[in-house]
Amino acid sequence: MKPKGFLDVLDIIKANKPHAPVVTLVAESERDPFKVLIATILSLRTKDETTAKAAQRLFEQACDPNQMLRLSHKELERLIYPVGFYRDKARRILEISERIVKDFGGVVPADLDTLLTFSGVGRKTANLVMSLGFDQPSVCVDTHVFRITNRLGFVKAKDPERTEFVLRRKVPMARWSEINDLLVALGQTICKPISPTCSKCPVSESCERRGVKKSG
């Protein structure tokens, strides 16, 4: 019997989820908005395994904005290497830390619109901080969520931002925050960009496979 809708799909993925994304693991260990923010920046265009090791090295040396500012740019680069664009990310982390200290008393602001004014913080990062750092309902749309919701046929949008607002309208607020966690896990293991493993997907019967030309 086919699942009736997207919420059923989420429930099935939850029951079969192979692992949690690295930023979720950071949040689960201690709900610290600053660590969630920094770990999310490190994770951009970087594999989870690399992100996890880099975040661990970094947080052993600096776990709040004031401690982060005691590190030089070169020290930061060394600690987070080899995450993607590590030089740019080191500079961004220092800029963000400085602004948090100077403008917000060392505390990450619990406001989406304010977070979006930080250097290098887009909607994905800001929503993830609100969700995992502050436990506020948020729809975080990264490349996996964008791809899978459109591939399923639940959303038909041209970009992640439009996808976010469609999901906000169509999904009950109580379920917003789990969308990213569940679909990232599915996207990293089964529903990959090219040649997804549809034969092993727990929700394959409910998927329109939009844009899928080859699958395993």
N, C-alpha and C positions, 0 to 999 in steps of 0.2 A: 504493500500500500504506500502510495506516495505521500510524503509530508505535505501538509496543506498550504504552508506559507513560510516566510522567512524566519519567523520565530521558531517554527518546528525545525528548520534547518540549523539554526543556532543551537538548539537543544541537542540535536544529533551530533553536531561537531563537538559540543562540550563533552558529551559522553564518550567520544572517541579521540579527544584532543591528545596528541602525542607529547607535547611539551609546551611550556610557557615561554613567550619571547623574553629576551634578556632584560629589558626595561621593566617588565612585569615582575621578574625575579628580584630586581633591585628594590622595587616598591614593596614587595611582600616581606623582604628581610627587615626593613624599617621604613615606614611611610614618611620619607623626607623629600619635600618638594625640590630642594636644591639638587639632591643626588639624582632624582628623576630627571630634572632638567638637563643636567650635565650628561647623564647616561644616554639620554635621547639624542643630544647633539653628537655624542661619540658614535651612536649607532647609525647615523645617516650614511647611506652607501657603504656600509661595513657589515660583514657577517657577524652573527650573534656571538660566535665563539671568540672572535677577535675583540669585539666590544666588551664582553664579559671580563676578559683578562686585563684589558686596558683600564676599565672602570675600577677593577680591584686594585691595580697598582696605584692609580691616581688617588682613590679614596683612602688608601693606607697612608698617603702623604698629606692629603688635604681633603677634608670632608665638609667644609663650609666656606663661604665666600672670603672671609678674612684670611683663612689659611691658604686658600687658593692664590690670593694676591701676594703671598710671601714667596711663591714660586716664580722663577724667571720664565720667560717665553721658551728658552732652550730646555729648561728642566721639564716644562709641561710637554713639549714636543717629545722628549725622551720617554716620558712616562706613558703617553698615549699611543706612541708608534707601535704597530703599523696601521692604525685605523685610517680609513680613507680621508684624504685631505687634512692630514694631522697638523700641518703647519697653520692652515687657516683656522682649524678648530681650536688650536691652542690660543691663538689670538682672540678668537671669539669668546672663549671661556673666560679669559682675563677681562675682556670688555664687559661681559655680563656680570661677572663677580664685582667689578668696580662699581657698576651702576647699582647693583643690589645694595652694596655697602653705603654708597653716597646718597642714594635717593630713597631707599626703603629700609634703612637701619639694619641692614644685614639679613632681612627676611624676604623671601621670594613673594611677590604680590599674588594674592589669590584672586586674580581677575584676568579673564581671557584677553580682553582688549588691551590691558596694560602689558601683558606678556608679549603680545604681538608687536609692541613698540621696541622690543629688545632686538639688538643686532643679531641677525641670522635665525630668529625664531619665527617660524611660519605657523600656519594653522595646525598642522599635524603635531608639532612639538608642543604648542600651547595647549591644545586639547588633551594631550597625553599627560601633561603636568597637572592640569585641572582634574583629570580622572584619577590618575595613580598617585599624585602627590597630595591632592586635597580631597579626594573621594567625592568629587562633584560629577554629576552626570554629564558626559561629554562624548561627542562622536568624533573619534580620531580616524581620519582617512589617510592612510599611506598607500603605497603602490599596491600592496596586497588587497586591502579593502576595496580600493577603486577597481582593481581587476576582477576580483571574485564577485562582488555585488553586481557588476555589469555582466559578467560571464554567466551568472545564474539567471539573469534576466529580471532580477528584482529592481534594479536601477538601470536607467538608460540615460547616462550623463556623459558629457564630453571631457570632464576633468575632475580631479579630486574635490575641489571646493564645491562644485555643483552636486557631486555625489553626497558630500557631507550634509547639505541642506535638504536633499531628498530623503536621506535616512532620518534626519531630525523630524521630518513630517510624517514618515511612514512607520517609524518604530517607536513604541512606547518609551518614554524617558527612562524608565526603570531598567531598560535593557541597553541603553546607549553605550555604556562604558565597556560592556563585554564584547562588543562587535570587533574592535581592533584586536583584542587578545586572542579571540577564537579564530578570526580569519587570517591573522598573521601566522598562527601555528599551522593552519591548513595550507596557506600559500607557500610556506617555507619547505613543506614536506611533500605535498601531493599536488595542489593546484598551482603549479609553477607557470611562469609566463609562456614558455615554449614547451610543447608536448607534455601537458599535465597527465598525471597517472590516474585517469578517470576510472580505470578498472578497480582501483583500490579506494576510491573516494566514497565516504559514507553517505554523501548526499547526491551522488551522481544521477539518481532517478529524478531528482527535482531540478536538475540543471539544464538550462537551454543550450549550454556550451557556445554561447555567442562569441564569435571570433576564434574559436578553436579549430585549427586546420589539421592538427595531428595530435593524437593522444595515445597513451600506453595503457 
